[in-house]
Amino acid sequence: MIQIGQKRGVKFNRLIIFQSKLYMAKKEFERANELLSRAINDPDTDPWAFFYIGKLYTRMGRIEDAIDKLYDGIRYCESKRIRSTNIINAMQEKLAKALIFNGEYDAALRILDAAKASDPNNLEINATYLLARARKEGIDKLEDGFNEFRRRKPEKRRELADYYIYCAQFLEILERYEEANENYRNALKYDNTNIYIMTQYAKSLLKLALAARDEGKTDIATARARESARVLRRVFQFDPDNIFAQNLQEDLYREFLIQLTDII
């Protein structure tokens, strides 16, 4: 392991970033966080440290922390007069996603306007922009844009996770909740330690459970509620203090009298 705290500068922080990515791959999120936190506090760091800590916090479900660090990264690039469109666009796109996840659609659109100006043909930036507009303004013309996005399915495993999250969120806006749930399930299949995906999948399952109960489909409602509880148990394995998951746990008990300790 890298002996941190002994050296500084861009080259050394690139080694730290590499080590943190290994920890992320091994699901050792706190170790990755320790390394990246030290890297971003170095006044001469590699700016990708900000991108990766934002990415890490998003995976951990710490959306507001991700937003803060990605804003810090963009400001760092400005202060150092870094002109690389790769790092700036990557941080802008990741920041816009986090802002959408946090319901801050106007802020996401401002970030995406800048990203689109520098890279107008970037599919992911354009998809994120469409999603932010749809979340803010409603579903007019959303379906055409969604169908265009859906035709461009990526091949890389981690990109597939993001792709299915986008699909699920588009489908929720279109009120196609069964399909949205299936896409959250697919996203989790391709990134099975992503706490944000887990919480959204659990929320989707609970929504479908409530709808099934309203339709008198008691067995289906109970099965979906119990599956939601299983997903929440996995969230708590990674993040015992996750507030969003705690609120969902309370909803499950209030609506279905399900305790997580009762789920096998």
PEJO-V396110 format. One record per residue. N is the residue number from 1. RES is the residue in one letter. PHI is phi as a letter, one per 40 degrees, with the letter a starting at -180 (999 if undefined). PSI is psi as a letter, one per 20 degrees, with the letter a starting at -180 (999 if undefined). BURIAL is I if it has 16 or more other ideal C-beta (glycine too) atoms within 10 Angstrom, else O. Layout:
# PEJO-V396110
((N,RES,PHI,PSI,BURIAL) (N,RES,PHI,PSI,BURIAL))
This chain:
# PEJO-V396110
((1,M,999,q,O) (2,I,c,p,O) (3,Q,c,n,O) (4,I,c,q,O) (5,G,g,i,O) (6,Q,b,h,O) (7,K,b,r,O) (8,R,a,r,O) (9,G,h,r,O) (10,V,c,g,O) (11,K,c,g,O) (12,F,c,h,I) (13,N,c,h,I) (14,R,c,h,O) (15,L,c,h,O) (16,I,c,g,I) (17,I,c,g,I) (18,F,d,g,O) (19,Q,c,g,I) (20,S,c,h,I) (21,K,c,h,I) (22,L,c,g,O) (23,Y,c,g,I) (24,M,c,g,I) (25,A,c,h,O) (26,K,c,j,O) (27,K,g,k,O) (28,E,c,m,O) (29,F,c,h,I) (30,E,c,h,O) (31,R,c,g,I) (32,A,c,g,I) (33,N,c,g,I) (34,E,c,g,O) (35,L,c,g,I) (36,L,c,h,I) (37,S,c,h,O) (38,R,c,h,I) (39,A,c,g,I) (40,I,c,i,I) (41,N,c,i,O) (42,D,c,p,I) (43,P,c,i,O) (44,D,b,k,O) (45,T,c,r,I) (46,D,c,p,I) (47,P,c,i,I) (48,W,c,i,I) (49,A,d,h,I) (50,F,c,g,I) (51,F,c,g,I) (52,Y,c,h,I) (53,I,c,h,I) (54,G,c,g,I) (55,K,c,g,I) (56,L,c,g,I) (57,Y,c,h,I) (58,T,c,g,I) (59,R,c,h,I) (60,M,c,i,I) (61,G,g,j,I) (62,R,c,m,I) (63,I,c,g,I) (64,E,c,h,O) (65,D,c,g,I) (66,A,c,g,I) (67,I,d,g,I) (68,D,d,g,I) (69,K,c,h,I) (70,L,c,h,I) (71,Y,c,g,I) (72,D,d,h,O) (73,G,c,g,I) (74,I,c,g,I) (75,R,c,h,O) (76,Y,c,g,I) (77,C,c,g,I) (78,E,c,g,O) (79,S,c,h,O) (80,K,c,j,O) (81,R,f,l,O) (82,I,c,p,O) (83,R,b,j,O) (84,S,c,o,O) (85,T,c,h,O) (86,N,c,g,O) (87,I,c,g,I) (88,I,c,g,I) (89,N,c,h,I) (90,A,c,g,I) (91,M,c,h,I) (92,Q,c,g,I) (93,E,c,g,I) (94,K,c,h,I) (95,L,c,g,I) (96,A,c,g,I) (97,K,d,g,I) (98,A,c,h,I) (99,L,c,g,I) (100,I,c,g,I) (101,F,d,h,I) (102,N,c,j,O) (103,G,g,j,O) (104,E,c,m,I) (105,Y,c,h,I) (106,D,c,g,O) (107,A,c,g,I) (108,A,c,g,I) (109,L,c,h,I) (110,R,c,g,O) (111,I,c,g,I) (112,L,c,h,I) (113,D,d,g,O) (114,A,c,g,O) (115,A,c,g,I) (116,K,c,h,I) (117,A,c,h,O) (118,S,c,h,O) (119,D,a,m,I) (120,P,c,i,O) (121,N,b,j,O) (122,N,c,o,I) (123,L,c,g,O) (124,E,c,h,I) (125,I,c,g,I) (126,N,c,h,I) (127,A,c,g,I) (128,T,c,g,I) (129,Y,c,g,I) (130,L,c,g,I) (131,L,c,g,I) (132,A,c,g,I) (133,R,c,g,I) (134,A,c,g,I) (135,R,c,h,I) (136,K,c,g,O) (137,E,b,i,O) (138,G,h,a,O) (139,I,c,j,O) (140,D,d,p,O) (141,K,g,j,O) (142,L,c,h,I) (143,E,c,h,O) (144,D,c,g,O) (145,G,c,h,I) (146,F,c,g,I) (147,N,c,h,O) (148,E,c,g,O) (149,F,c,g,I) (150,R,c,h,O) (151,R,c,i,O) (152,R,b,l,O) (153,K,c,p,O) (154,P,c,r,O) (155,E,b,h,O) (156,K,c,q,O) (157,R,d,g,O) (158,R,c,h,O) (159,E,c,h,O) (160,L,c,h,I) (161,A,c,g,I) (162,D,c,g,I) (163,Y,d,g,I) (164,Y,c,h,I) (165,I,c,g,I) (166,Y,d,g,I) (167,C,d,g,I) (168,A,c,g,I) (169,Q,c,h,I) (170,F,d,g,I) (171,L,c,h,I) (172,E,c,g,I) (173,I,c,h,I) (174,L,c,j,O) (175,E,g,k,O) (176,R,b,m,I) (177,Y,c,h,O) (178,E,c,g,O) (179,E,c,h,O) (180,A,c,g,I) (181,N,c,g,I) (182,E,c,h,I) (183,N,c,h,I) (184,Y,c,g,I) (185,R,c,g,I) (186,N,c,g,I) (187,A,d,g,I) (188,L,c,h,I) (189,K,c,h,O) (190,Y,c,i,I) (191,D,a,m,I) (192,N,c,j,O) (193,T,b,j,I) (194,N,c,o,I) (195,I,c,h,I) (196,Y,d,g,I) (197,I,c,g,I) (198,M,d,g,I) (199,T,c,h,I) (200,Q,c,h,I) (201,Y,c,g,I) (202,A,c,g,I) (203,K,c,g,I) (204,S,c,g,I) (205,L,c,g,I) (206,L,c,g,I) (207,K,c,g,I) (208,L,c,h,I) (209,A,c,g,I) (210,L,c,h,I) (211,A,c,g,O) (212,A,c,h,I) (213,R,c,g,I) (214,D,c,h,O) (215,E,c,j,O) (216,G,g,j,O) (217,K,c,m,O) (218,T,c,g,O) (219,D,c,g,O) (220,I,c,g,O) (221,A,d,g,I) (222,T,c,g,O) (223,A,c,g,O) (224,R,c,h,I) (225,A,c,g,I) (226,R,c,h,I) (227,E,c,h,I) (228,S,d,g,I) (229,A,c,h,I) (230,R,c,g,O) (231,V,c,g,I) (232,L,c,h,I) (233,R,d,h,I) (234,R,c,h,I) (235,V,d,g,I) (236,F,c,h,I) (237,Q,c,h,O) (238,F,c,h,I) (239,D,a,n,I) (240,P,c,i,O) (241,D,b,j,O) (242,N,c,o,I) (243,I,c,g,O) (244,F,d,g,I) (245,A,c,h,I) (246,Q,c,h,O) (247,N,c,g,O) (248,L,c,h,I) (249,Q,d,g,I) (250,E,c,h,O) (251,D,c,g,I) (252,L,c,g,I) (253,Y,c,g,O) (254,R,c,g,O) (255,E,c,h,O) (256,F,b,j,I) (257,L,f,k,O) (258,I,c,p,I) (259,Q,b,p,O) (260,L,c,h,O) (261,T,c,i,O) (262,D,c,i,O) (263,I,c,p,I) (264,I,c,999,O))
